[in-house]
Amino acid sequence: MSSPEIASLSWGQMKVKGCSTTYKDCKVWPGGSRTWDWRETGTNHSPGVQPADLEEVVKKGVKTMVIGRGMSEALQVPPSTVEYLKKNGVDVLVLQTEKAVAEYNALAAQGVKVGGVFHSTC
């Protein structure tokens, strides 16, 4: 299964190719996507993305994880989260969301087993 292309991104809205849902924040992996609901793990801008936010995507067998920190990069990514990915053998890219989406789509187009979590506002 290939990672789905992120078809569009604007402030507060993301569309994934092949999915009718418009997301505010989303998780993507080879073969699927869903809303990234921060309330599930108690995530906030600080301390930011937790390993629990990424576990579901890691379990899909991704080799690379792209984390979009928001349009103004308000969402933090603590070192413990990066370490969690490295311990699981997953390469990680942490970028401003527009750059993250471009990088994710480029990797997906190359057939890389890439996953991502993306914050589409601040």
Residue, then its C-alpha position, 0 to 999 in steps of 0.5 A: m500500500s502506498s502513502p496517500e497524497i495530501a491534495s491540499l493545505s490551507w489554514g485550518q483545512m487539509k484534504v487527502k487524496g481519495c478521502s472525502t473528509t476535510y481535516k484540521d489536523c490529520k494523521v496519514w500512513p500507507g493506505g489511510s488517514r484520519t483526524w488527529d484529535w489532540r484530546e485523545t492524548g492530551t496534546n497541546h502546543s507545548p510540550g507538543v507532539q507526544p509519542a502517543d500521537l505517533e504510535e498508531v502511525v508507527k504501527k503501520g510500518v512507516k520508515t519515515m515520519v513527517i511532523g508538521r508543526g503548524m503554519s507558524e511552527a507553534l506546535q513543539v516536538p520534544p526530544s523524547t518524541v524524536e527519540y521514540l521514533k529513532k528507537n523504533g527505526v523510523d527516520v523523522l523530519v520536523l518541519q513547518t507544515e507547508k514544507a512538511v506536506a511538500e516533503y511528505n508528498a515527495l517521499a510518497a511519490q517516490g514510494v517511501k513508506v512514509g507517515g505523518v502528523f500535520h497541524s494546519t493552523c498556528 
